[in-house]
């Protein structure tokens, strides 16, 4: 009892000192200006065991109560950046999940990450929510769940690689596990990103190929969830230039429109440039663009105006070469109906049975 009372008094005293420090104009406790002696580990994490060993446990918990530290998982804390609250929610969720995975890497005994966790370490995107637990490979043929860790049964030889400084399953195996655990939309977004053949002066090589994915899929057969994986691999492409294009392709399929040609090159001689159409149906003379709005952002108002005018000239030149044209953004894609209406208005017919693939946002 006496020990508990003393601990509570120590925490209260540390919190009082922190408030006094702020009232006197001191900087908030963080990884560059924290109380002297409070130890930090890799990625700026503060480990409870290190604080305890240094005799600073009370100050750690005072910092948590004050909001200077936030709990990532049991015994691991991080310094939230003030800028994080300005980020879009999906980006913030990705940052926090990556922190959770890294924290698990420091807490668990030699983990090998897979599925969502390996994908996060590889920097690949998804749509929808990140899970509340991390995925590791089990040491045997039985899967398990304990706390925030989900161990995936080891039913075949699983080669490992280093990703972001941690042991993970190969990108092919990780994507297959993601397709088993996630929605088709989330898995396809990550898979397309891993396959992407980027353009530009310094293109990033793809992380894998469809052939490599299929070979790993066939090596593992039979396994639970293989039909979900097959559905993702069948739809995967190296020509989807971002998550919005992947999601738009799913919506196009949902409404029964024909499959488009992706990144169709079109020379715009009057502008002295080349356009790559997000979606093109040459047999119907219809083109479409999925607009993430990022192309309009520049350094200052003048740059933004210039980008908008440049994009308008590009779109006018494209419209002059096709019979129908459609454009949509993220919000319209999620609502689906604007995409259907604009493609129908552009002259695109329904040629296959409509399906529902996007289960949840």
N, C-alpha and C positions, 0 to 999 in steps of 0.2 A: 504493500500500500504506500509506504513512504517513498519507494522508488518511483511509483506512478505519479505521486504529487510533485516530486522534484522534477520529473520529466516535463509535466505540464507547466510548471513555473519557468523552466528553461525555455520552452517553446514560446510562452507569453513574453518573456524578457527579450528573446530574439526578435519577435514580431514588433515589440515596442521600439527596439533599436532601429529596425528597418523603417518604421514610420517616421521616427525622428530624423533619420538620414535623408528621407525624401523631403520632409518639411524644411530642412536646412538647405535644400537645393541640390542634394547629392543625386547621382545617377542611379537609375533602377539597377537592381542586381541582374546582371546578365553575363554572358561568357567573356565580355571584354572588361566589364566593370563590376565584377562580383566581389563579395566580401573576401578579403585575403584569406587564402588557405582552403577555401571550399573547392575540392578537386574536380576536375573535368576529365572525361575520357574521350574516346574516339567520337567524332561527329559532334563534339560539344556536349555529350550526354553527361549528366551528373548521376552517379551511381550511389544508391543509399549505403551500400557496403563500404565504399570509399569514404563517404562523409562520416560514417560511424567510426571507421578506423582513425580518422583524423580528429575525432572529437567534435565534429561540426554538424551532427545529425539534427540538433534542435534548429540550427539556422537553415538547414535544408528545408525542413517542414514549415518554417516561418516564411521562407521564400515561396513555397507552394501556396500557402494561405494568402500571401500577398499578390499572387498572380505572376510573379517573376519566373517561376518554374511551373511546368505542367507535367503531370504523370503520363508516361507513355505506356508503360506496363509495370508489373510488380518490380519495384526496386530501381526503376530507370526513369529519369526525368529529363526534360529538355527545356530550352529557353525559347519560347514562342517569339518570333520576330514581329515587331509592331506592324510591318508591312503586310503580314499574312492576312490581316483582316480586310485588306483591300483587294485580295485575290478573289476570283470567281470561286464559288463553292466547290465545283469539281476539282479545280486545281489544288485548293486547300486540303480537300479530302485525300488527294493523291500524296501530298507532302506528309500528312499525318500518318497515312498507312505505311509509306516508305520508312518513316521514323520508327513505327512499331516493328517493322521487319528487321531493321538494323538493330533495334534494342534487343529483339529476340536473339539475334546473332551474337550479341555480347553476353546474354544471360544463359542460353542453352548450351548443352555440351555438344560441340561439333555438329551443328545442324546442317542439313542439306536442304535448301529451300526449293520449292517447286510451285507450279500453278500460279495463283495470283501473286505470291510473294516473289517468285523468281521474275515474273513479268515486271513487277514494280522495280526491282533492282536493275533490270535491263532498261528501264526508262520508257517502257511501252505504254501507250494509253489504253483505256477502256471507256465504255460508257456505262452509266448506272453507278451503283454504290460499290465501294470497296468493302470487303468483308470485315468483320470484327475480329477475326482470328488470322494467324499466320499458318502457312502450309509448309510442312516439312516431310521428308521421306521417312517412313518407318524403318526400323532396323530389320523387320521381318515381314511376313506375309499378312499380318493383321494391321488394319488401320485403327486409329484411336483418336479421341478428343480429350484434352486435359487443359483446363483453363482457356487461354486464348490460342492454344496450339492444336492444330489438326494434323495428325500424322497420316500420310497416304500409304496404303499397303504397297509393299514392294513385291510385285508379282512377276518381275522379270529383271534382267540385268539393267541397271540404271547408271549410265555414264554421267560423270559430273564435270563441271567447268567452274571457273572463277568468274563471278559477275559482280561488279561493284565492290570487290574485295571480300566477297562471301562465296561459299560453296553453294552452287545451284545445280539442278539438273540441266541438261542441254536445252537449248531454246526450242528444239522440236518437241522434246518430251514435256517441257513446261507448257507449251501452247496446247498440247494434247490434253494435259491435265486441266488447264484452264477451260477448254471446251467441255470437259466433263462436269466442271463445277459451276460455270457461269452461264449466262444467257447466250444464245446464238449471236446476238448483237454485240455484246461485250467481247466475246471470244473472237469474232470476225474483225472487229476494230483492231484488236491487238495483233492478230495474225496478219492482216493487211499491212500494218505498220512495220512488222518484222520483215515482210516480203518486199517492201517498197524499193523500187529502182528510182531513186531520186535524180532529178535533173539539176543542172547548174554547173558552175565552174569547178566546184569541189564537192561532187556528189558523194553521199554516204553509201557505202556498199550495203546490200541487204544482209540481214542477220541469218536468213535461211532461204530456202526455195520450196516451191510447192512439191517438187519431186522428193526432196529430203523429208518434208513433213509426211508425205504419203508413205514413204519407205519406213519411217518410224512407226506410223500407224499400223502398217501391215505386219511389222515385226512384233508388235505387242498383242495383236489379235489372237484369240478372242479376249475381250475385256469389257467390264461394265461401263456403259456410256459410249460405246464405240459408234453407235448410230448418230449420236449428237456430234461426235468428232467428224464423222464422215460428212455431215451436213455443212460443217464449217469449211473443211478442206475443199469440198466441191465448189463452194462460193468464193474461196480466197483468190486474191489477185495481187500482182506486184504493181498494178497501175492505179491504185486508189491513192490520190494525193491528199491524205488526211482523213480523220474520223468522219467528218461531215459527208464526204463523198462515199465512204463505206455505208454509212447509215442511209444516205439517199438511195443508194443502189438497192438496199433492202426494201425501202418503201416502194420503189419502182416495181420490184418483184411482187410485193404484197398486193398491189392493185392490178396485177396481171399484164402490165405493159411489157413489150419485148425487151430482152436484155440489150443494153447499149454497148457501143464501142467506147472504150475509155481512153482519155488523153489523145484524142484524134488531132493530128497536126493539121493546121490550116494556115497557109501563107496569106498574110494581109499586106499585099504589095504596096497599096497606097499609104500605108503607115510605116513601111519598111521594117516590119516585124513579123514574127510567127506566133500564132495562138495555139494553145493546146486545149481542146474542148473537154470539159469534165465528162460530158455524156453526148454521144452522137449516134443517131439512127440514120445511116446513109440511105437505106431503102425507103425511108419516109421523109427525108430532108429535114429532120428535126434535130436541134441542138439544145442543150441545157447546161446550166451552170449552178453549182452549189456554192453559195457565197458566204464565207465565214466572216466577212467584214474586215479581216485583218489587212487586206490589201489597201484599205483606205487610210490606215494609220501612218502618220509620218511625223517628222520633227517640226511641229508648229502648224498653224492654220494654212499657210501658203502651200506647204507640202501636201496637206490633206486635200486641198482644193485641186492641186495639180494631179494627184492620184485619182480623184473622182473624174476629172475631165479626161484623163488618159483612159480610164476604164470605160467611160461612155463612148469614146472614139473606137475603142476595141469592140465593144458590143455592137455599135452601129455597123462596123465593117463585117462582123459575123452575121448579123441579121440580113445584110444584103446578099449573103451567099447561101442562105438556107430558106426553107419554106415556113418553118415555125421555130420559135425560140422561147425558152422558159428559164426562169431564175427563181431561186428560193434561198432562204437563210436557215439558221438552226431552229429558230422558233417555228417557222412554217413547216420544216421537216418533222418536228415533233408532233405538230397538229395533223400531219399527213394530208388532210383534205386539200389544202392549197397546192400541194405538189400534184395531186391527182387532177385537180381542176385545170391547172396551167398546162400540164402535159396533154390533156385531152383537147384543150383549146388550141394548142400548137399543132394538133393534127395526129397525135400518136394513138394508135388503136390498142384495144385490149385483145391480147392473143393467147393468154393462158389463164388458168383458173386462179382467182385471187386466193391468197393465203395470209395467215397472220404469223409473223415472225418476231416482231418486236413485242415482247410480253410486258415489259415494264420499263419505265423511264428511270 
